[in-house]
Amino acid sequence: MNLFSPVKLGDLNLPNRLVMAPLTRSRSGVDGVPGDIVVEYYRQRATMGMLISEGTYPSFAGQAFTRQPGLVTDAQIAGWKRVTDAVHADGGRIIAQIMHSGRVTHPETNGGRTVVAPSAVAIEGLTRTYAGKLPYPVPHALTTAELPGVIEEFVQASRNAIAAGFDGVEIHGANGYLLHEFLSPASNQRTDAYGGSPANRARFVIETTTAIAAAIGAGKTWLRISPEHNIQGALEKDASQTQETYSALVDGIAPLGLAGLSILHKDPNGPLVQELRTRFLGPVLINTGFETITSRQDAQAVIGWADAVVVGRPSLANPDLVKRWQQDLPLNEPDHTTFYTEGAVGYTDYPFWQN
């Protein structure tokens, strides 16, 4: 088994084990509709075993970034259909990442909507909005009665993703956004059934994942987590509490038979990740690019116990990464100054290897 051997993840058969990570690129305009340039960007990378779209918002309140794409309006769904058609025409597979910002946004970004979170605790620091850099606001603490409506937003966005031609969805439970905010004791200070203990903190993510799997099929549903990532205020500093919380989460979703669990962690061979892998009983995807860029050696090192490796910046800068790694060819270097800008520069103009 190696990076370039086929693998089955849920309903999908992948020709290789290289998965393009969900990468925010901010190229979809104020209306959140993917256009020609987005179609070309994903089409170029269709030789990856699977593509995961950048985080797409399931509701306008859940928009985290300027020019972020959504899966809410008919125009957004139609825009993504052009993307998926192009990827499929080139033999690729692509799933949509469903990402609710939670408190990682501002009314100047999400169209004046209320910013929501598990608890009324703001993130320290500034966020980039259409009106410039502004302090994060204190979010509205979601009531227990409001939670089913938020789950339904995730479910409808997942249905919209399938309607747009995606091969499945990845639920974003990582990196400090809404679902991760429920998992972290720093952002979740609730005292009801959704907070106060590891099992309670895991409850909302389990319920959301269960509802999506029921709506579109478990074989089309992935979940992404990043325990101990400690960014955007979703801190998990107590190792025993973190292990209990994520063990409860994995135990709650394992019976669903999901297509995969994607784990971002700085120590993929460490006890936490290995325990979660054992508990999950299904395909596991590993992202090693926690603080450093994933190398081919990093990727190959986890294949054998992990089913696939999720690769970010190398796939961003190398649309033909599979060929380059398979043939040990030099790589393009990613241009950090163009990650979140507009236009083709640093987006669709990275060169393919010329024989």
BATI-949545 format. One record per residue (C-alpha): residue in three letters; x negated, y, z. Coordinates in steps of 0.02 Angstrom, whole numbers, plus 50000, padded with zeros to 5 digits. Example, Ala and Ser with C-alpha at 12.3 -4.5 7.8 and 13.67 -1.06 7.14 Angstrom:
% residues 2
+--------+-------+-------+-------+
| residu |     x |     y |     z |
+--------+-------+-------+-------+
|    ALA | 49385 | 49775 | 50390 |
|    SER | 49316 | 49947 | 50357 |
+--------+-------+-------+-------+
END
This chain:
% residues 355
+--------+-------+-------+-------+
| residu |     x |     y |     z |
+--------+-------+-------+-------+
|    MET | 50000 | 50000 | 50000 |
|    ASN | 49933 | 50172 | 49954 |
|    LEU | 49990 | 50349 | 49914 |
|    PHE | 50032 | 50301 | 49736 |
|    SER | 50134 | 50143 | 49768 |
|    PRO | 50324 | 50149 | 49754 |
|    VAL | 50438 | 50155 | 49905 |
|    LYS | 50625 | 50149 | 49938 |
|    LEU | 50696 | 50282 | 50054 |
|    GLY | 50882 | 50259 | 50080 |
|    ASP | 50968 | 50265 | 49912 |
|    LEU | 50813 | 50331 | 49823 |
|    ASN | 50672 | 50236 | 49740 |
|    LEU | 50514 | 50342 | 49738 |
|    PRO | 50372 | 50306 | 49614 |
|    ASN | 50243 | 50366 | 49740 |
|    ARG | 50235 | 50416 | 49923 |
|    LEU | 50195 | 50601 | 49901 |
|    VAL | 50339 | 50712 | 49954 |
|    MET | 50338 | 50900 | 49925 |
|    ALA | 50373 | 50989 | 50088 |
|    PRO | 50513 | 51118 | 50104 |
|    LEU | 50422 | 51281 | 50072 |
|    THR | 50501 | 51453 | 50092 |
|    ARG | 50462 | 51555 | 49935 |
|    SER | 50590 | 51699 | 49938 |
|    ARG | 50623 | 51700 | 49750 |
|    SER | 50813 | 51686 | 49745 |
|    GLY | 50865 | 51868 | 49756 |
|    VAL | 50985 | 51957 | 49872 |
|    ASP | 51129 | 51846 | 49813 |
|    GLY | 51036 | 51686 | 49858 |
|    VAL | 51059 | 51613 | 49684 |
|    PRO | 50912 | 51513 | 49612 |
|    GLY | 50870 | 51580 | 49439 |
|    ASP | 50758 | 51535 | 49293 |
|    ILE | 50596 | 51553 | 49390 |
|    VAL | 50657 | 51437 | 49529 |
|    VAL | 50712 | 51309 | 49400 |
|    GLU | 50537 | 51312 | 49324 |
|    TYR | 50449 | 51301 | 49493 |
|    TYR | 50536 | 51140 | 49545 |
|    ARG | 50531 | 51066 | 49369 |
|    GLN | 50342 | 51085 | 49365 |
|    ARG | 50325 | 50976 | 49521 |
|    ALA | 50439 | 50834 | 49467 |
|    THR | 50298 | 50705 | 49468 |
|    MET | 50295 | 50707 | 49658 |
|    GLY | 50381 | 50555 | 49732 |
|    MET | 50517 | 50670 | 49798 |
|    LEU | 50543 | 50857 | 49812 |
|    ILE | 50623 | 50939 | 49963 |
|    SER | 50696 | 51108 | 49926 |
|    GLU | 50652 | 51262 | 50026 |
|    GLY | 50770 | 51290 | 50172 |
|    THR | 50944 | 51336 | 50108 |
|    TYR | 51072 | 51417 | 50220 |
|    PRO | 51239 | 51331 | 50254 |
|    SER | 51326 | 51494 | 50302 |
|    PHE | 51290 | 51677 | 50278 |
|    ALA | 51260 | 51696 | 50465 |
|    GLY | 51126 | 51562 | 50450 |
|    GLN | 51018 | 51655 | 50324 |
|    ALA | 50845 | 51674 | 50400 |
|    PHE | 50745 | 51764 | 50265 |
|    THR | 50762 | 51895 | 50131 |
|    ARG | 50793 | 51822 | 49957 |
|    GLN | 50826 | 51650 | 50031 |
|    PRO | 50937 | 51532 | 49929 |
|    GLY | 51102 | 51469 | 49996 |
|    LEU | 51224 | 51327 | 49969 |
|    VAL | 51382 | 51425 | 50005 |
|    THR | 51448 | 51511 | 49848 |
|    ASP | 51496 | 51438 | 49680 |
|    ALA | 51356 | 51538 | 49600 |
|    GLN | 51228 | 51466 | 49720 |
|    ILE | 51288 | 51289 | 49688 |
|    ALA | 51280 | 51320 | 49500 |
|    GLY | 51105 | 51392 | 49516 |
|    TRP | 51045 | 51238 | 49609 |
|    LYS | 51130 | 51126 | 49480 |
|    ARG | 51014 | 51200 | 49349 |
|    VAL | 50866 | 51159 | 49463 |
|    THR | 50918 | 50979 | 49495 |
|    ASP | 50958 | 50950 | 49311 |
|    ALA | 50784 | 51010 | 49263 |
|    VAL | 50699 | 50901 | 49393 |
|    HIS | 50800 | 50748 | 49343 |
|    ALA | 50767 | 50779 | 49158 |
|    ASP | 50582 | 50766 | 49196 |
|    GLY | 50607 | 50605 | 49294 |
|    GLY | 50601 | 50679 | 49469 |
|    ARG | 50702 | 50664 | 49628 |
|    ILE | 50752 | 50812 | 49738 |
|    ILE | 50844 | 50833 | 49903 |
|    ALA | 50906 | 50995 | 49981 |
|    GLN | 50849 | 51054 | 50151 |
|    ILE | 50997 | 51122 | 50249 |
|    MET | 50931 | 51254 | 50367 |
|    HIS | 51029 | 51365 | 50487 |
|    SER | 50922 | 51507 | 50553 |
|    GLY | 51002 | 51515 | 50725 |
|    ARG | 50921 | 51662 | 50813 |
|    VAL | 50778 | 51674 | 50688 |
|    THR | 50863 | 51813 | 50589 |
|    HIS | 50938 | 51987 | 50601 |
|    PRO | 51100 | 52071 | 50545 |
|    GLU | 50994 | 52169 | 50419 |
|    THR | 50949 | 52001 | 50340 |
|    ASN | 51111 | 51902 | 50352 |
|    GLY | 51229 | 52037 | 50290 |
|    GLY | 51281 | 52107 | 50458 |
|    ARG | 51342 | 51941 | 50528 |
|    THR | 51328 | 51893 | 50710 |
|    VAL | 51164 | 51806 | 50753 |
|    VAL | 51199 | 51645 | 50847 |
|    ALA | 51100 | 51525 | 50956 |
|    PRO | 51125 | 51400 | 51098 |
|    SER | 51093 | 51537 | 51226 |
|    ALA | 51085 | 51727 | 51228 |
|    VAL | 50894 | 51730 | 51229 |
|    ALA | 50801 | 51833 | 51099 |
|    ILE | 50638 | 51787 | 51015 |
|    GLU | 50495 | 51902 | 51056 |
|    GLY | 50423 | 51997 | 50910 |
|    LEU | 50479 | 52065 | 50742 |
|    THR | 50566 | 51991 | 50591 |
|    ARG | 50556 | 52048 | 50410 |
|    THR | 50725 | 52111 | 50351 |
|    TYR | 50791 | 52205 | 50200 |
|    ALA | 50771 | 52361 | 50308 |
|    GLY | 50590 | 52323 | 50355 |
|    LYS | 50517 | 52242 | 50511 |
|    LEU | 50638 | 52246 | 50659 |
|    PRO | 50644 | 52166 | 50832 |
|    TYR | 50740 | 52004 | 50844 |
|    PRO | 50912 | 52037 | 50921 |
|    VAL | 50987 | 51951 | 51072 |
|    PRO | 51095 | 51816 | 50992 |
|    HIS | 51273 | 51768 | 51033 |
|    ALA | 51276 | 51608 | 51135 |
|    LEU | 51387 | 51487 | 51041 |
|    THR | 51535 | 51428 | 51144 |
|    THR | 51578 | 51245 | 51155 |
|    ALA | 51734 | 51282 | 51052 |
|    GLU | 51628 | 51359 | 50913 |
|    LEU | 51511 | 51211 | 50891 |
|    PRO | 51625 | 51102 | 50782 |
|    GLY | 51639 | 51246 | 50660 |
|    VAL | 51451 | 51258 | 50645 |
|    ILE | 51440 | 51071 | 50615 |
|    GLU | 51571 | 51090 | 50478 |
|    GLU | 51462 | 51223 | 50395 |
|    PHE | 51319 | 51097 | 50388 |
|    VAL | 51437 | 50964 | 50320 |
|    GLN | 51510 | 51077 | 50185 |
|    ALA | 51337 | 51134 | 50132 |
|    SER | 51285 | 50952 | 50119 |
|    ARG | 51436 | 50915 | 50010 |
|    ASN | 51392 | 51067 | 49906 |
|    ALA | 51215 | 51000 | 49886 |
|    ILE | 51280 | 50836 | 49816 |
|    ALA | 51396 | 50935 | 49701 |
|    ALA | 51242 | 51031 | 49643 |
|    GLY | 51158 | 50869 | 49592 |
|    PHE | 51039 | 50846 | 49737 |
|    ASP | 50995 | 50664 | 49777 |
|    GLY | 51023 | 50695 | 49962 |
|    VAL | 50992 | 50818 | 50101 |
|    GLU | 50865 | 50847 | 50237 |
|    ILE | 50937 | 50920 | 50397 |
|    HIS | 50816 | 51049 | 50467 |
|    GLY | 50796 | 51011 | 50652 |
|    ALA | 50622 | 51086 | 50664 |
|    ASN | 50517 | 51244 | 50672 |
|    GLY | 50624 | 51345 | 50793 |
|    TYR | 50784 | 51360 | 50692 |
|    LEU | 50959 | 51325 | 50758 |
|    LEU | 50952 | 51137 | 50784 |
|    HIS | 50778 | 51147 | 50858 |
|    GLU | 50840 | 51286 | 50973 |
|    PHE | 50960 | 51161 | 51050 |
|    LEU | 50817 | 51038 | 51079 |
|    SER | 50700 | 51162 | 51163 |
|    PRO | 50727 | 51203 | 51348 |
|    ALA | 50656 | 51377 | 51316 |
|    SER | 50793 | 51424 | 51192 |
|    ASN | 50930 | 51311 | 51263 |
|    GLN | 50978 | 51369 | 51437 |
|    ARG | 51155 | 51300 | 51431 |
|    THR | 51237 | 51213 | 51578 |
|    ASP | 51376 | 51125 | 51480 |
|    ALA | 51369 | 50958 | 51388 |
|    TYR | 51244 | 51030 | 51263 |
|    GLY | 51108 | 51083 | 51385 |
|    GLY | 51026 | 51053 | 51553 |
|    SER | 50956 | 50878 | 51520 |
|    PRO | 50860 | 50794 | 51379 |
|    ALA | 51012 | 50694 | 51326 |
|    ASN | 51122 | 50849 | 51324 |
|    ARG | 50996 | 50950 | 51225 |
|    ALA | 50992 | 50813 | 51094 |
|    ARG | 51181 | 50802 | 51081 |
|    PHE | 51214 | 50939 | 50953 |
|    VAL | 51081 | 50875 | 50832 |
|    ILE | 51150 | 50698 | 50847 |
|    GLU | 51327 | 50758 | 50815 |
|    THR | 51275 | 50862 | 50665 |
|    THR | 51173 | 50721 | 50589 |
|    THR | 51313 | 50595 | 50618 |
|    ALA | 51441 | 50708 | 50534 |
|    ILE | 51331 | 50738 | 50381 |
|    ALA | 51291 | 50553 | 50361 |
|    ALA | 51477 | 50514 | 50369 |
|    ALA | 51515 | 50646 | 50237 |
|    ILE | 51384 | 50607 | 50105 |
|    GLY | 51315 | 50437 | 50157 |
|    ALA | 51174 | 50391 | 50274 |
|    GLY | 51068 | 50335 | 50126 |
|    LYS | 51067 | 50515 | 50065 |
|    THR | 51028 | 50594 | 50235 |
|    TRP | 50859 | 50637 | 50311 |
|    LEU | 50817 | 50730 | 50472 |
|    ARG | 50662 | 50837 | 50500 |
|    ILE | 50591 | 50869 | 50674 |
|    SER | 50435 | 50955 | 50742 |
|    PRO | 50415 | 50911 | 50927 |
|    GLU | 50287 | 51019 | 51018 |
|    HIS | 50267 | 51137 | 50870 |
|    ASN | 50297 | 51282 | 50990 |
|    ILE | 50336 | 51418 | 50864 |
|    GLN | 50470 | 51552 | 50853 |
|    GLY | 50506 | 51535 | 51037 |
|    ALA | 50563 | 51353 | 51031 |
|    LEU | 50436 | 51300 | 51160 |
|    GLU | 50415 | 51120 | 51219 |
|    LYS | 50274 | 51127 | 51345 |
|    ASP | 50327 | 50987 | 51463 |
|    ALA | 50269 | 50825 | 51383 |
|    SER | 50384 | 50711 | 51482 |
|    GLN | 50537 | 50819 | 51448 |
|    THR | 50492 | 50827 | 51264 |
|    GLN | 50474 | 50639 | 51253 |
|    GLU | 50641 | 50612 | 51341 |
|    THR | 50730 | 50737 | 51230 |
|    TYR | 50665 | 50668 | 51066 |
|    SER | 50686 | 50488 | 51123 |
|    ALA | 50869 | 50527 | 51160 |
|    LEU | 50885 | 50607 | 50989 |
|    VAL | 50807 | 50463 | 50895 |
|    ASP | 50906 | 50334 | 50994 |
|    GLY | 51064 | 50431 | 50947 |
|    ILE | 51030 | 50432 | 50761 |
|    ALA | 50942 | 50264 | 50738 |
|    PRO | 51106 | 50166 | 50721 |
|    LEU | 51160 | 50276 | 50575 |
|    GLY | 51034 | 50197 | 50454 |
|    LEU | 50970 | 50363 | 50386 |
|    ALA | 50861 | 50375 | 50231 |
|    GLY | 50719 | 50441 | 50336 |
|    LEU | 50651 | 50537 | 50485 |
|    SER | 50522 | 50670 | 50440 |
|    ILE | 50403 | 50716 | 50582 |
|    LEU | 50288 | 50867 | 50584 |
|    HIS | 50158 | 50848 | 50722 |
|    LYS | 49975 | 50890 | 50747 |
|    ASP | 49936 | 50714 | 50809 |
|    PRO | 50033 | 50590 | 50701 |
|    ASN | 49937 | 50443 | 50774 |
|    GLY | 49972 | 50497 | 50953 |
|    PRO | 50091 | 50415 | 51075 |
|    LEU | 50240 | 50532 | 51049 |
|    VAL | 50252 | 50510 | 50861 |
|    GLN | 50218 | 50324 | 50873 |
|    GLU | 50354 | 50302 | 51004 |
|    LEU | 50480 | 50397 | 50897 |
|    ARG | 50432 | 50294 | 50744 |
|    THR | 50460 | 50133 | 50839 |
|    ARG | 50628 | 50191 | 50907 |
|    PHE | 50693 | 50253 | 50739 |
|    LEU | 50686 | 50082 | 50653 |
|    GLY | 50692 | 50161 | 50481 |
|    PRO | 50582 | 50251 | 50354 |
|    VAL | 50467 | 50383 | 50429 |
|    LEU | 50389 | 50528 | 50335 |
|    ILE | 50240 | 50616 | 50412 |
|    ASN | 50182 | 50795 | 50386 |
|    THR | 50004 | 50816 | 50448 |
|    GLY | 49987 | 50998 | 50395 |
|    PHE | 50020 | 51066 | 50568 |
|    GLU | 49879 | 51193 | 50575 |
|    THR | 49768 | 51139 | 50430 |
|    ILE | 49802 | 51099 | 50248 |
|    THR | 49837 | 50914 | 50217 |
|    SER | 49697 | 50830 | 50121 |
|    ARG | 49709 | 50672 | 50019 |
|    GLN | 49613 | 50584 | 50157 |
|    ASP | 49737 | 50646 | 50287 |
|    ALA | 49880 | 50585 | 50181 |
|    GLN | 49807 | 50414 | 50147 |
|    ALA | 49765 | 50390 | 50331 |
|    VAL | 49948 | 50385 | 50383 |
|    ILE | 50008 | 50276 | 50239 |
|    GLY | 50017 | 50100 | 50306 |
|    TRP | 50122 | 50141 | 50458 |
|    ALA | 50213 | 50290 | 50383 |
|    ASP | 50318 | 50265 | 50228 |
|    ALA | 50276 | 50431 | 50145 |
|    VAL | 50178 | 50590 | 50177 |
|    VAL | 50251 | 50765 | 50163 |
|    VAL | 50130 | 50888 | 50081 |
|    GLY | 50150 | 51077 | 50083 |
|    ARG | 50017 | 51198 | 50022 |
|    PRO | 49926 | 51076 | 49905 |
|    SER | 50089 | 51043 | 49811 |
|    LEU | 50127 | 51229 | 49808 |
|    ALA | 49963 | 51268 | 49719 |
|    ASN | 49951 | 51108 | 49615 |
|    PRO | 50108 | 51062 | 49517 |
|    ASP | 50015 | 50906 | 49459 |
|    LEU | 49953 | 50857 | 49631 |
|    VAL | 49991 | 50672 | 49605 |
|    LYS | 49874 | 50666 | 49455 |
|    ARG | 49739 | 50769 | 49540 |
|    TRP | 49737 | 50661 | 49696 |
|    GLN | 49751 | 50499 | 49598 |
|    GLN | 49604 | 50545 | 49486 |
|    ASP | 49505 | 50638 | 49619 |
|    LEU | 49511 | 50802 | 49522 |
|    PRO | 49476 | 50975 | 49594 |
|    LEU | 49623 | 51070 | 49668 |
|    ASN | 49689 | 51246 | 49642 |
|    GLU | 49679 | 51351 | 49801 |
|    PRO | 49844 | 51423 | 49865 |
|    ASP | 49859 | 51613 | 49860 |
|    HIS | 49930 | 51661 | 50030 |
|    THR | 49966 | 51839 | 49975 |
|    THR | 50101 | 51777 | 49854 |
|    PHE | 50191 | 51651 | 49964 |
|    TYR | 50342 | 51763 | 49997 |
|    THR | 50335 | 51890 | 49857 |
|    GLU | 50438 | 51900 | 49697 |
|    GLY | 50397 | 51847 | 49521 |
|    ALA | 50291 | 51714 | 49437 |
|    VAL | 50122 | 51760 | 49511 |
|    GLY | 50073 | 51631 | 49640 |
|    TYR | 50233 | 51535 | 49602 |
|    THR | 50245 | 51461 | 49428 |
|    ASP | 50075 | 51514 | 49360 |
|    TYR | 49964 | 51388 | 49450 |
|    PRO | 49877 | 51293 | 49308 |
|    PHE | 49897 | 51109 | 49271 |
|    TRP | 49736 | 51008 | 49250 |
|    GLN | 49676 | 51019 | 49071 |
|    ASN | 49596 | 50857 | 49009 |
+--------+-------+-------+-------+
END
